[in-house]
Amino acid sequence: MNMTTATAIPALQARAVYKNYGEIKVLKDVSLDVVAGTTHAVIGPNGAGKTTLFKVLSGEVFANAGAVHLEGRDVSRVPGHARVRQGIGRTFQVARVFAEDDVMANMAIAIESRNAGRDRRFWRSFKVPLDSGVQDEAVEILATVGLAHRVREQAGVLAYGERKRLELAMTLALKPRMLLLDEPMAGMSPGDRQAAVELLKRIAQELNMSILLTEHDMSVVFALADHVTVLNYGEVIASGTPDEVKASPLVREVYLGH
């Protein structure tokens, strides 16, 4: 049920999206709008289709039917690396960093891939003298996520929460306008989780970033989200403000448990 109607132009929009894997119907007529400058959460039980929806929105896979629009442009058949160039950044449930390289090298890979107009996934790790401008930008972004003091540390020795922050910094280096965060707090300690909430609040405000996230921790969702969409068995069963979603008897029955 659609409880509220967005009035601003969507930064990211899905319309009547279906995704099947063979005979398995994972997404069924899924629609949502992420209003520019807001944080939108997608929640639901395990197997609800959240990660598949993120794959469709980011261009990792294409929908069988329906449309995806980024800032009003139809990107339904645009591959993921091209969506990165058009303004989408994405993090993953398990942080994707170059563990064998130091933090600065990880950031340099992200910055150089942006400058070359290519997705960082196509780059191999490297050890070459870095342009001072790249180093300065890397340190500035690392300071935003609280990692400037770890710039010469090997990424693989960072604590898990720090690796997640490094992945976020690498994503921010691509200068996205639309940020997709798949389980950003997964595996974090309670302390790291609270710090990450405050970090995302600050990034959203200071960078005027539009954010779409999935998250199992409802305290995180209700602390961050302006709007919440609930999936169950691949279908949208509720969409509205956090208070509206919390008040939904159907959402309490199938997910919140009270």
VMD Tcl script that draws the C-alpha trace (Angstrom):
set ca {
  {0.00 0.00 0.00}
  {1.27 3.45 -0.85}
  {0.92 5.65 2.21}
  {2.56 8.84 0.98}
  {3.10 10.46 -2.39}
  {6.50 11.96 -3.22}
  {6.25 15.47 -4.58}
  {9.90 16.04 -5.57}
  {11.58 14.72 -8.70}
  {12.97 11.23 -7.95}
  {16.72 10.81 -7.93}
  {16.13 7.12 -8.63}
  {12.94 5.46 -9.71}
  {11.80 1.87 -10.27}
  {8.56 1.22 -12.08}
  {6.78 -2.16 -12.25}
  {10.05 -4.08 -12.00}
  {9.98 -7.86 -12.40}
  {13.03 -10.11 -12.06}
  {13.02 -13.87 -12.55}
  {15.80 -16.43 -12.27}
  {14.45 -19.24 -14.39}
  {11.12 -20.22 -12.89}
  {11.84 -18.36 -9.64}
  {10.08 -14.99 -9.49}
  {12.22 -12.82 -7.23}
  {10.72 -9.35 -7.86}
  {7.07 -8.84 -8.75}
  {5.81 -5.43 -9.85}
  {8.17 -3.46 -7.60}
  {7.95 0.34 -7.78}
  {9.66 2.96 -5.62}
  {10.86 6.55 -5.78}
  {13.95 7.89 -4.04}
  {13.37 11.63 -3.67}
  {16.48 13.70 -4.32}
  {18.35 14.57 -1.14}
  {16.58 12.00 1.03}
  {17.45 8.65 2.58}
  {15.18 5.77 1.57}
  {15.36 2.33 3.22}
  {14.22 -1.00 1.79}
  {13.46 -3.58 4.47}
  {11.95 -7.04 4.59}
  {12.60 -10.63 5.71}
  {15.48 -12.70 4.34}
  {14.62 -13.73 0.79}
  {12.32 -10.75 0.24}
  {14.30 -9.65 -2.84}
  {16.20 -6.67 -1.41}
  {19.62 -7.55 -2.80}
  {18.15 -8.48 -6.19}
  {16.41 -5.11 -6.29}
  {19.76 -3.42 -5.62}
  {21.35 -5.43 -8.43}
  {18.62 -4.28 -10.81}
  {18.88 -0.64 -9.71}
  {22.68 -0.60 -9.97}
  {22.74 -2.36 -13.34}
  {24.49 -5.51 -12.12}
  {21.55 -7.41 -13.63}
  {18.70 -6.27 -15.86}
  {15.03 -6.65 -15.00}
  {12.84 -8.98 -17.04}
  {10.24 -6.21 -17.21}
  {9.75 -2.70 -15.90}
  {11.93 0.40 -15.94}
  {14.66 2.10 -13.91}
  {15.18 5.85 -14.18}
  {18.12 7.81 -12.79}
  {17.38 11.53 -12.44}
  {14.70 11.17 -15.09}
  {16.84 9.19 -17.58}
  {15.87 5.65 -18.52}
  {18.83 3.45 -17.54}
  {16.97 0.13 -17.65}
  {19.42 -1.34 -20.19}
  {22.49 0.63 -19.14}
  {25.16 -1.66 -17.60}
  {26.46 -1.07 -14.11}
  {29.81 0.51 -15.02}
  {27.99 3.08 -17.16}
  {25.54 3.83 -14.34}
  {28.56 4.60 -12.14}
  {29.59 7.27 -14.64}
  {26.03 8.61 -14.59}
  {26.04 9.09 -10.82}
  {25.32 5.82 -8.99}
  {27.67 4.55 -6.30}
  {27.19 1.24 -4.50}
  {28.59 -0.60 -1.49}
  {28.05 -4.26 -0.69}
  {27.12 -6.50 2.25}
  {30.74 -7.68 2.44}
  {33.19 -4.80 2.02}
  {35.01 -4.92 -1.32}
  {38.50 -3.49 -0.94}
  {41.96 -4.42 -2.24}
  {43.19 -6.16 0.91}
  {46.82 -6.51 -0.21}
  {47.25 -2.76 -0.84}
  {47.36 0.11 1.59}
  {44.50 2.52 2.14}
  {46.03 5.20 -0.09}
  {46.41 2.75 -2.99}
  {42.78 1.71 -2.62}
  {41.71 5.34 -2.81}
  {44.00 6.01 -5.76}
  {42.42 3.14 -7.69}
  {38.96 4.65 -7.12}
  {40.01 8.20 -8.00}
  {41.99 7.20 -11.09}
  {39.16 4.98 -12.33}
  {36.78 7.93 -12.03}
  {39.19 10.18 -13.88}
  {39.48 7.58 -16.63}
  {35.69 7.26 -16.83}
  {35.78 3.60 -15.87}
  {34.35 1.43 -13.13}
  {36.93 0.62 -10.44}
  {36.10 -3.09 -10.77}
  {38.10 -3.12 -14.03}
  {41.26 -1.92 -12.33}
  {44.04 -4.04 -10.86}
  {45.93 -2.91 -7.77}
  {49.11 -0.96 -8.51}
  {52.08 0.62 -6.81}
  {53.23 3.73 -8.70}
  {54.11 7.28 -7.61}
  {50.85 9.12 -7.07}
  {49.99 12.57 -8.34}
  {49.85 15.03 -5.43}
  {46.32 16.00 -6.40}
  {45.20 12.38 -6.10}
  {46.85 12.07 -2.70}
  {45.27 15.29 -1.44}
  {41.81 14.25 -2.62}
  {42.22 10.79 -1.11}
  {43.20 12.20 2.28}
  {40.29 14.66 2.19}
  {37.76 11.89 1.52}
  {39.38 9.59 4.09}
  {39.07 12.38 6.64}
  {35.34 12.51 5.89}
  {34.97 8.86 6.94}
  {37.50 9.04 9.79}
  {40.32 7.07 8.17}
  {42.93 9.72 7.35}
  {45.15 8.38 10.14}
  {45.19 4.90 8.54}
  {46.30 6.05 5.10}
  {49.46 3.89 5.03}
  {47.89 0.83 6.66}
  {47.30 -2.29 4.58}
  {43.56 -2.56 3.90}
  {43.53 -6.21 4.90}
  {44.57 -5.46 8.49}
  {41.83 -2.89 9.10}
  {39.06 -3.77 11.51}
  {35.85 -4.79 9.78}
  {34.09 -1.49 10.46}
  {37.09 0.37 9.07}
  {37.05 -1.74 5.89}
  {33.39 -0.81 5.44}
  {34.34 2.85 5.85}
  {37.16 2.45 3.33}
  {34.72 0.93 0.83}
  {32.40 3.88 1.42}
  {35.30 6.31 0.90}
  {36.21 4.58 -2.38}
  {32.59 4.86 -3.48}
  {32.49 8.55 -2.53}
  {35.66 9.07 -4.59}
  {33.58 8.22 -7.66}
  {31.50 11.34 -6.85}
  {28.07 9.71 -6.97}
  {24.87 11.67 -6.53}
  {22.88 8.50 -5.74}
  {24.36 6.14 -3.14}
  {23.16 2.52 -2.82}
  {24.18 0.88 0.47}
  {23.50 -2.86 0.76}
  {23.49 -3.80 4.47}
  {26.00 -1.07 5.42}
  {26.00 -2.11 9.10}
  {26.31 -5.87 8.51}
  {28.88 -7.45 10.82}
  {29.58 -4.25 12.75}
  {29.82 -4.01 16.51}
  {27.19 -1.85 18.26}
  {29.75 0.93 18.67}
  {30.78 0.85 15.02}
  {27.11 0.75 14.02}
  {26.30 3.92 15.93}
  {29.36 5.67 14.51}
  {28.31 4.61 11.00}
  {24.81 6.02 11.53}
  {26.26 9.38 12.50}
  {28.67 9.23 9.55}
  {25.89 8.57 7.04}
  {23.76 11.35 8.51}
  {26.66 13.75 8.09}
  {27.46 12.61 4.54}
  {23.82 12.92 3.49}
  {23.64 16.44 4.88}
  {27.05 17.80 3.89}
  {27.13 16.27 0.39}
  {23.37 16.56 -0.26}
  {23.46 12.88 -1.17}
  {20.46 10.77 -2.12}
  {20.75 7.39 -0.36}
  {18.97 4.07 -0.81}
  {19.86 1.41 1.74}
  {18.87 -2.04 2.89}
  {19.30 -2.84 6.57}
  {18.08 -5.42 9.06}
  {18.67 -3.29 12.16}
  {15.45 -1.35 12.60}
  {17.05 1.14 14.98}
  {19.41 2.07 12.12}
  {16.57 2.27 9.61}
  {14.41 4.50 11.77}
  {17.40 6.70 12.69}
  {18.36 7.31 9.05}
  {15.40 6.91 6.72}
  {13.03 9.61 5.53}
  {11.02 6.96 3.68}
  {10.75 3.17 4.01}
  {9.64 0.55 1.49}
  {8.86 -2.96 2.73}
  {9.32 -6.03 0.53}
  {7.90 -9.48 1.21}
  {8.34 -12.38 -1.24}
  {9.41 -9.89 -3.90}
  {6.40 -7.58 -3.59}
  {5.99 -4.14 -2.03}
  {3.62 -4.50 0.91}
  {4.07 -0.99 2.37}
  {5.77 2.29 1.56}
  {5.72 5.44 3.63}
  {7.39 7.40 6.40}
  {9.02 5.40 9.21}
  {6.07 6.16 11.51}
  {3.57 5.04 8.87}
  {5.44 1.80 8.26}
  {5.78 1.07 11.97}
  {2.03 1.57 12.35}
  {1.14 -0.86 9.54}
  {-0.49 -4.04 10.91}
  {0.69 -5.98 7.85}
  {4.32 -4.91 8.34}
  {4.16 -5.82 12.03}
  {2.74 -9.20 11.12}
  {5.23 -10.21 8.44}
  {8.39 -8.46 9.57}
  {8.53 -6.34 12.70}
  {6.95 -9.08 14.80}
  {4.88 -6.89 17.11}
}
mol new
graphics top color blue
foreach p $ca { graphics top sphere $p radius 0.5 }
foreach p [lrange $ca 0 end-1] q [lrange $ca 1 end] { graphics top cylinder $p $q radius 0.2 }
display resetview
